[in-house]
Amino acid sequence: MILLRLLRIYLLLIMLRAILSWFKPDPSAPLMRLLTWLTNPALLPFQRLLPPIPLPGTNTRIDLAPVVVLLIGGWLLAKIR
């Protein structure tokens, strides 16, 4: 099914964005701009609901929105099959 394949690709894009965020890529780079443009519609609502969690003693914050979207996407994949 095309819908399954598109959902899998979209979830891979969200994972890619989450992994790349660990390396602090340049947000103006073409790949990051495209990735942000494609994944923001799914991530932004959850980023508004779940603010990033600061790690004590560091200047680092963890964004849980990709985890939530991946869990929901995985659930959808299981239901569609």
C-alpha positions as CSV (number, residue, x, y, z in Angstrom):
1,M,0.0,0.0,0.0
2,I,1.2,3.5,-0.9
3,L,-0.1,4.9,2.4
4,L,2.0,2.5,4.5
5,R,5.1,3.3,2.4
6,L,4.6,7.1,2.8
7,L,4.0,6.8,6.5
8,R,7.2,4.7,6.9
9,I,9.2,7.3,4.9
10,Y,7.8,10.1,6.9
11,L,8.7,8.4,10.2
12,L,12.2,7.9,8.9
13,L,12.4,11.6,8.1
14,I,11.4,12.4,11.7
15,M,14.0,9.9,13.0
16,L,16.7,11.5,10.7
17,R,15.8,15.0,12.0
18,A,16.0,13.8,15.6
19,I,19.4,12.1,15.1
20,L,20.8,15.1,13.2
21,S,19.7,17.4,16.0
22,W,22.3,15.7,18.3
23,F,25.1,17.2,16.0
24,K,23.7,20.8,16.0
25,P,23.6,21.1,12.2
26,D,23.3,24.5,10.5
27,P,19.6,25.3,10.3
28,S,20.1,27.2,7.1
29,A,21.7,24.2,5.3
30,P,19.4,23.0,2.4
31,L,18.9,19.5,3.9
32,M,17.9,20.8,7.3
33,R,15.6,23.4,5.8
34,L,13.9,20.7,3.8
35,L,13.7,18.3,6.7
36,T,12.3,21.0,9.0
37,W,9.7,22.0,6.4
38,L,8.6,18.4,5.9
39,T,8.5,17.4,9.6
40,N,7.3,20.5,11.4
41,P,3.6,19.9,10.7
42,A,3.8,16.7,12.8
43,L,6.2,17.9,15.4
44,L,5.1,21.5,16.2
45,P,1.8,20.6,17.9
46,F,3.6,18.2,20.3
47,Q,6.5,20.7,20.8
48,R,3.9,23.2,22.1
49,L,2.4,20.6,24.5
50,L,5.7,19.2,25.7
51,P,8.4,21.8,26.3
52,P,12.0,20.5,26.0
53,I,13.3,18.9,29.2
54,P,16.5,20.5,30.5
55,L,19.3,18.2,31.6
56,P,20.6,19.3,35.0
57,G,24.1,20.8,35.0
58,T,24.2,21.2,31.3
59,N,22.9,23.6,28.7
60,T,21.2,20.7,26.9
61,R,17.4,20.2,26.5
62,I,15.7,17.0,25.3
63,D,12.8,17.4,22.9
64,L,10.3,14.6,23.4
65,A,8.0,15.5,20.4
66,P,9.8,13.2,17.9
67,V,9.4,10.3,20.4
68,V,5.6,11.0,20.7
69,V,5.2,11.3,16.9
70,L,7.1,8.1,16.3
71,L,5.0,6.2,18.9
72,I,1.8,7.4,17.3
73,G,3.2,6.7,13.8
74,G,4.1,3.1,14.9
75,W,0.7,2.6,16.3
76,L,-0.9,3.9,13.0
77,L,1.3,1.5,11.0
78,A,0.2,-1.4,13.2
79,K,-3.5,-0.4,12.8
80,I,-3.3,0.1,9.0
81,R,-1.8,-3.3,8.4
